[in-house]
Amino acid sequence: MAGLVVVGADGSPSSLAAVEAAAREAVLRGARLRVVHAFLWPAMHVPLGPSPLGPPEGGLRNMVEHLVAEAVERARTVAPGLDVTHAVVTGEPLTVLEAQSREAELVVVGSRGAGGFVGLLVGSTAVHLAAHGACPLLVVREVGNPSGPVVLGVDGSPAGERAVEFAFHQAALHGTKLVALHAWTTWNAPLPAPQDASEPYANPPGALADEEQLLVSEALAGSRDRYPEVAVEQRAVRGGTREALIEASRSARLLVVGARGRGGFTGLLLGSVSQAMLHHAHSPVAVVRGGDARA
């Protein structure tokens, strides 16, 4: 059976943009698309049908059927011939989409939904799924540059290996270049071994920068062998990770980060860098968890 891409739909402009992106991803992957709406109101025991005093097409259930039908139609317009199904599941979006992620190869959501609070840059559903989902999450923040590269944040940690593989796969699917970006400072980079044991803190100029370039090369090596068709631009820059990735996202088709990386605190499921990208990147963002999530 073909793979499955799941997209959350709530009728908001953000979710409709997510539906379009999900339809394109499903076509590239040869996958099915499932449009999912989390219907919270039945669990709260409120009336779902039309009001006796209102029009017969009113009521919460009719509203949900209409917004799901609109989302399905949007997907079929973007990708004619795509196998599109839909599901209305009773429950809150966080738990409904987390459960859906267990059988999907990709979950797609908008950055903010219909219930988003004014002033928030990204919704709680996106943040929750980035930390707890069982498969990679694509958050459609802004429209990426269609001719831009896939930008990958590299930190060399074991937790980031699945993000590397996912980014290569995306670049191959879209037929675009991969920019592997690693940002380092003297505070977050390990010191290279000194060449002179009598001077344990002495290293030649540029030794630290060379070590960070080597870290990127080693992190990419396996995926480079598996995806020889993907052109790779490797960058190791001195500076803040958040600032470097946000700037790179301005010209990116997609930004890919791991959920947690080097320097993450034990017990945290979502790191500060991935959270910052969800809030501030200028392109869609894919967050890929480590060993307990399928990439």
C-alpha positions as a printed NumPy array, in Angstrom:
array([[  0.   ,   0.   ,   0.   ],
       [  1.15 ,   3.536,  -0.766],
       [  2.431,   5.686,   2.06 ],
       [  0.3  ,   8.229,   3.864],
       [  0.561,  11.989,   4.324],
       [ -1.765,  13.484,   6.946],
       [ -2.786,  17.139,   7.03 ],
       [ -4.722,  18.912,   9.744],
       [ -7.623,  21.052,   8.512],
       [ -9.657,  23.501,  10.579],
       [-10.877,  25.95 ,   7.938],
       [ -8.283,  28.636,   8.661],
       [ -6.228,  30.187,   5.834],
       [ -3.127,  28.666,   7.445],
       [ -4.576,  25.163,   7.321],
       [ -5.657,  25.551,   3.687],
       [ -2.07 ,  26.505,   2.815],
       [ -1.004,  23.353,   4.666],
       [ -3.477,  21.278,   2.619],
       [ -1.943,  22.56 ,  -0.62 ],
       [  1.585,  21.793,   0.596],
       [  0.524,  18.35 ,   1.812],
       [ -1.057,  17.523,  -1.558],
       [  2.18 ,  18.38 ,  -3.361],
       [  4.215,  16.302,  -0.911],
       [  1.883,  13.327,  -1.338],
       [  2.251,  13.461,  -5.127],
       [  6.05 ,  13.569,  -4.915],
       [  6.074,  10.641,  -2.489],
       [  3.516,   8.564,  -4.387],
       [  1.481,   8.598,  -1.195],
       [ -2.151,   8.938,  -0.21 ],
       [ -3.429,  12.109,   1.448],
       [ -5.725,  12.108,   4.457],
       [ -7.406,  15.368,   5.493],
       [ -8.113,  15.236,   9.227],
       [-10.309,  17.502,  11.319],
       [-10.317,  17.206,  15.11 ],
       [-13.937,  17.757,  16.171],
       [-13.791,  18.873,  19.797],
       [-17.426,  19.837,  20.343],
       [-19.006,  16.359,  20.658],
       [-16.769,  15.674,  23.649],
       [-18.152,  18.825,  25.273],
       [-21.761,  17.642,  24.823],
       [-22.93 ,  20.715,  22.956],
       [-25.703,  20.607,  20.306],
       [-24.256,  19.768,  16.889],
       [-27.288,  20.179,  14.652],
       [-28.857,  23.375,  13.326],
       [-30.767,  25.612,  15.686],
       [-34.584,  25.386,  15.445],
       [-34.547,  29.126,  14.832],
       [-31.754,  29.07 ,  12.259],
       [-31.276,  27.861,   8.691],
       [-31.219,  24.071,   8.101],
       [-27.645,  24.275,   6.824],
       [-26.464,  25.762,  10.133],
       [-24.976,  24.016,  13.153],
       [-21.545,  22.758,  14.095],
       [-21.73 ,  19.45 ,  12.237],
       [-22.684,  21.1  ,   8.946],
       [-19.926,  23.675,   9.454],
       [-17.334,  20.932,   9.93 ],
       [-18.557,  18.988,   6.891],
       [-18.303,  22.149,   4.809],
       [-14.745,  23.027,   5.89 ],
       [-13.518,  19.463,   5.376],
       [-15.121,  19.347,   1.919],
       [-13.413,  22.654,   1.085],
       [-10.051,  21.261,   2.179],
       [-10.495,  18.073,   0.144],
       [-11.493,  20.091,  -2.909],
       [ -8.445,  22.341,  -2.449],
       [ -6.177,  19.288,  -2.374],
       [ -7.749,  17.818,  -5.513],
       [ -7.422,  21.148,  -7.311],
       [ -3.706,  21.293,  -6.512],
       [ -3.137,  17.618,  -7.327],
       [ -5.755,  16.15 ,  -9.687],
       [ -5.844,  12.384,  -9.48 ],
       [ -4.399,  12.258,  -5.967],
       [ -5.959,   9.676,  -3.65 ],
       [ -7.571,  11.971,  -1.046],
       [ -9.651,  10.783,   1.903],
       [-10.892,  12.618,   4.971],
       [-11.627,  11.872,   8.605],
       [-13.509,  13.821,  11.265],
       [-12.258,  12.531,  14.61 ],
       [-13.72 ,  13.488,  17.969],
       [-11.042,  14.967,  20.211],
       [ -8.646,  17.86 ,  20.562],
       [ -6.194,  18.534,  17.724],
       [ -3.108,  17.734,  19.809],
       [ -4.114,  14.161,  20.602],
       [ -5.927,  13.469,  17.315],
       [ -2.992,  14.427,  15.091],
       [ -0.45 ,  12.767,  17.367],
       [ -2.405,   9.512,  16.982],
       [ -2.59 ,  10.015,  13.201],
       [  1.195,  10.483,  13.048],
       [  1.711,   6.867,  14.123],
       [  0.667,   5.562,  10.702],
       [  1.852,   8.492,   8.553],
       [  5.201,   9.189,   6.936],
       [  4.6  ,  12.941,   7.198],
       [  2.165,  15.188,   9.054],
       [  1.519,  18.705,   7.734],
       [ -0.068,  21.568,   9.677],
       [ -0.402,  25.316,   9.357],
       [  1.533,  27.557,  11.681],
       [ -1.627,  28.805,  13.385],
       [ -5.148,  27.429,  13.412],
       [ -8.644,  28.815,  13.688],
       [ -8.399,  28.975,  17.464],
       [ -5.016,  30.72 ,  17.589],
       [ -4.523,  33.579,  20.01 ],
       [ -3.748,  36.997,  18.559],
       [ -0.016,  37.714,  18.763],
       [  1.149,  34.092,  18.752],
       [  3.48 ,  33.307,  15.857],
       [  2.906,  29.566,  15.908],
       [  0.12 ,  27.473,  17.367],
       [  0.255,  24.989,  20.22 ],
       [ -0.652,  22.101,  17.898],
       [  2.491,  22.598,  15.803],
       [  4.737,  22.844,  18.858],
       [  3.162,  19.773,  20.478],
       [  3.487,  17.641,  17.339],
       [  7.095,  18.72 ,  16.836],
       [  7.866,  17.378,  20.307],
       [  5.611,  14.3  ,  20.42 ],
       [  4.729,  13.204,  16.868],
       [  5.783,   9.768,  15.655],
       [  6.863,  10.992,  12.202],
       [  8.404,  14.139,  10.714],
       [  6.29 ,  17.291,  10.925],
       [  6.026,  19.945,   8.201],
       [  4.806,  23.331,   9.461],
       [  3.749,  25.708,   6.691],
       [  4.699,  29.104,   8.079],
       [  5.306,  31.119,   4.921],
       [  5.525,  30.224,   1.251],
       [  9.087,  29.14 ,   0.562],
       [ 11.161,  30.125,  -2.449],
       [ 10.092,  27.572,  -5.109],
       [ 13.522,  27.77 ,  -6.741],
       [ 15.417,  27.787,  -3.445],
       [ 17.332,  24.976,  -1.767],
       [ 16.434,  22.726,   1.117],
       [ 18.354,  24.163,   4.081],
       [ 19.439,  21.716,   6.76 ],
       [ 20.582,  22.693,  10.225],
       [ 23.503,  20.412,  11.128],
       [ 24.934,  20.008,  14.617],
       [ 26.594,  16.609,  14.332],
       [ 24.591,  15.056,  17.162],
       [ 23.195,  11.501,  16.974],
       [ 19.724,  12.991,  17.505],
       [ 20.128,  14.956,  14.271],
       [ 20.939,  11.998,  12.018],
       [ 17.311,  11.456,  10.995],
       [ 16.963,  15.12 ,  10.106],
       [ 19.961,  14.763,   7.772],
       [ 18.385,  11.761,   6.044],
       [ 15.005,  13.523,   5.764],
       [ 16.595,  16.656,   4.258],
       [ 18.447,  14.642,   1.597],
       [ 15.224,  12.803,   0.767],
       [ 13.336,  16.102,   0.4  ],
       [ 16.032,  17.575,  -1.821],
       [ 15.915,  14.462,  -4.008],
       [ 12.101,  14.561,  -4.241],
       [ 12.064,  18.24 ,  -5.201],
       [ 15.12 ,  18.028,  -7.463],
       [ 16.883,  20.83 ,  -5.677],
       [ 20.165,  21.603,  -3.957],
       [ 20.78 ,  20.923,  -0.275],
       [ 22.487,  23.581,   1.836],
       [ 23.907,  21.991,   4.991],
       [ 24.437,  24.801,   7.494],
       [ 26.318,  24.5  ,  10.763],
       [ 26.773,  27.534,  13.005],
       [ 29.344,  27.481,  15.785],
       [ 30.9  ,  29.729,  18.372],
       [ 33.802,  29.238,  20.756],
       [ 31.169,  28.508,  23.397],
       [ 29.335,  25.646,  21.691],
       [ 32.185,  23.988,  19.767],
       [ 34.494,  21.455,  21.44 ],
       [ 38.163,  22.449,  21.424],
       [ 40.298,  20.413,  19.018],
       [ 43.102,  18.379,  20.526],
       [ 46.266,  20.499,  20.828],
       [ 49.146,  19.587,  18.527],
       [ 51.678,  20.327,  21.238],
       [ 51.02 ,  18.47 ,  24.501],
       [ 53.249,  20.937,  26.375],
       [ 50.803,  23.713,  25.461],
       [ 47.356,  22.149,  26.087],
       [ 45.439,  25.279,  25.115],
       [ 47.475,  26.206,  22.036],
       [ 46.105,  25.514,  18.568],
       [ 47.077,  26.967,  15.23 ],
       [ 44.843,  29.694,  13.769],
       [ 41.766,  28.247,  12.094],
       [ 41.959,  24.872,  13.847],
       [ 38.532,  25.278,  15.424],
       [ 36.913,  26.268,  12.118],
       [ 38.51 ,  23.253,  10.416],
       [ 37.132,  20.948,  13.117],
       [ 33.621,  22.313,  12.591],
       [ 33.871,  21.813,   8.816],
       [ 34.927,  18.225,   9.48 ],
       [ 31.926,  17.766,  11.79 ],
       [ 29.575,  18.744,   8.949],
       [ 31.303,  16.454,   6.452],
       [ 31.058,  13.496,   8.812],
       [ 27.381,  14.198,   9.553],
       [ 26.535,  14.195,   5.834],
       [ 28.734,  11.313,   4.668],
       [ 26.249,   8.429,   4.841],
       [ 23.35 ,  10.312,   3.239],
       [ 25.635,  11.695,   0.54 ],
       [ 26.427,   8.131,  -0.491],
       [ 22.716,   7.204,  -0.554],
       [ 21.688,  10.309,  -2.528],
       [ 24.512,  10.918,  -5.029],
       [ 22.136,  12.908,  -7.253],
       [ 21.71 ,  15.657,  -4.629],
       [ 24.068,  18.612,  -4.998],
       [ 25.293,  19.707,  -1.573],
       [ 26.602,  23.069,  -0.446],
       [ 28.329,  22.774,   2.908],
       [ 28.587,  25.784,   5.195],
       [ 30.151,  26.077,   8.631],
       [ 29.786,  29.646,   9.843],
       [ 30.851,  31.312,  13.042],
       [ 27.84 ,  32.832,  14.765],
       [ 24.568,  32.093,  16.491],
       [ 22.645,  29.054,  15.265],
       [ 19.2  ,  30.678,  15.414],
       [ 20.299,  33.795,  13.576],
       [ 22.138,  31.847,  10.865],
       [ 19.225,  29.489,  10.164],
       [ 16.598,  32.244,  10.174],
       [ 18.654,  34.247,   7.679],
       [ 19.192,  31.176,   5.47 ],
       [ 15.455,  30.452,   5.5  ],
       [ 14.776,  33.704,   3.631],
       [ 15.8  ,  32.087,   0.349],
       [ 14.94 ,  28.473,   1.212],
       [ 12.286,  26.19 ,  -0.211],
       [ 12.266,  24.354,   3.12 ],
       [ 14.185,  24.469,   6.396],
       [ 14.872,  21.13 ,   8.139],
       [ 15.959,  20.839,  11.772],
       [ 16.129,  18.116,  14.366],
       [ 13.855,  18.304,  17.368],
       [ 16.815,  18.369,  19.726],
       [ 20.524,  18.621,  19.114],
       [ 23.908,  19.029,  20.677],
       [ 23.664,  20.828,  23.985],
       [ 20.014,  19.92 ,  24.598],
       [ 18.944,  19.359,  28.196],
       [ 18.055,  15.793,  29.139],
       [ 14.289,  15.31 ,  29.243],
       [ 13.415,  18.105,  26.835],
       [ 11.615,  16.812,  23.735],
       [ 11.918,  20.03 ,  21.716],
       [ 15.055,  22.161,  21.676],
       [ 15.343,  25.927,  21.677],
       [ 16.628,  26.085,  18.096],
       [ 13.749,  24.069,  16.633],
       [ 11.255,  26.141,  18.626],
       [ 12.834,  29.345,  17.349],
       [ 12.543,  28.106,  13.755],
       [  8.85 ,  27.3  ,  14.238],
       [  8.293,  30.86 ,  15.41 ],
       [ 10.59 ,  32.898,  13.178],
       [ 11.662,  31.08 ,   9.979],
       [ 10.761,  32.654,   6.631],
       [  9.953,  29.335,   4.94 ],
       [  8.128,  26.118,   5.776],
       [  9.886,  24.204,   8.566],
       [ 10.266,  20.438,   8.949],
       [ 11.063,  19.147,  12.433],
       [ 12.399,  15.591,  12.61 ],
       [ 12.677,  13.797,  15.917],
       [ 15.457,  11.369,  16.763],
       [ 15.529,   7.607,  17.191],
       [ 11.985,   7.136,  18.473],
       [ 10.354,   8.732,  15.412],
       [ 10.224,   7.483,  11.833],
       [ 12.073,   9.722,   9.406]])
